[in-house]
Amino acid sequence: KHVQQLVKEDYLRWDSLGEFLALAVSFEHLAQTTGNARAQVLADTLDRATGTFLNEDKSPSRKLGGIDNRGSHFYLALYWARELARQ
């Protein structure tokens, strides 16, 4: 259904929340195993950005006209950039 909707309506509703969370955990693992403080900053800020993303309900909508995959990635990037800027 996702592919059909993408081809027909140019609208991708794939929810990347799992990937966002996995990326944060990967940064955290890197930080812990190598002592890389920068990786820990990325993990912490991405975790907070994901929390904001969820609180603001910016996941893709199933229906055309709502936020799609591109929009949800935009908001995660925006929230992550804000968290990084606060460092």
SVG drawing of the C-alpha trace seen along z (x, -y; Angstrom):
<svg xmlns="http://www.w3.org/2000/svg" viewBox="-7 -27 44 29">
<polyline fill="none" stroke="black" stroke-width="0.4" points="0.0,0.0 2.8,-2.4 4.4,-1.9 1.0,-2.2 0.2,-5.4 3.7,-6.8 3.4,-6.0 -0.2,-7.2 -0.2,-10.3 3.6,-11.1 2.9,-10.7 5.0,-8.4 3.5,-7.7 6.3,-5.5 6.9,-6.2 10.6,-6.4 10.3,-6.6 12.1,-3.2 15.0,-4.4 15.2,-7.6 15.4,-5.7 17.9,-3.2 20.1,-6.0 20.1,-7.6 20.9,-4.2 23.7,-3.6 25.3,-7.0 25.0,-6.1 26.7,-2.8 29.5,-4.4 30.0,-6.9 30.1,-4.3 32.4,-1.9 34.9,-4.5 34.5,-7.3 33.5,-9.6 31.9,-12.6 30.6,-14.0 28.7,-10.8 27.1,-11.1 26.0,-14.7 24.4,-13.4 22.7,-10.6 21.3,-12.9 20.2,-15.6 18.5,-13.2 16.7,-11.6 15.3,-14.9 14.4,-15.9 12.6,-12.6 10.6,-13.4 9.6,-16.7 8.7,-15.1 6.4,-12.7 4.9,-15.4 4.2,-17.6 2.6,-14.7 4.7,-15.1 4.5,-11.5 3.3,-10.9 -0.4,-10.9 -2.1,-8.0 -4.2,-10.4 -3.1,-12.7 -2.9,-16.3 -1.2,-15.6 2.4,-15.4 4.2,-12.7 7.6,-11.2 9.4,-14.3 7.5,-16.5 8.3,-14.2 12.0,-14.1 12.0,-17.9 10.5,-18.3 12.9,-15.8 15.9,-17.6 14.5,-21.0 14.1,-19.7 17.5,-18.0 19.2,-21.2 17.5,-23.2 18.8,-20.7 22.3,-20.8 22.2,-24.6 21.4,-24.6 24.7,-22.8"/>
</svg>
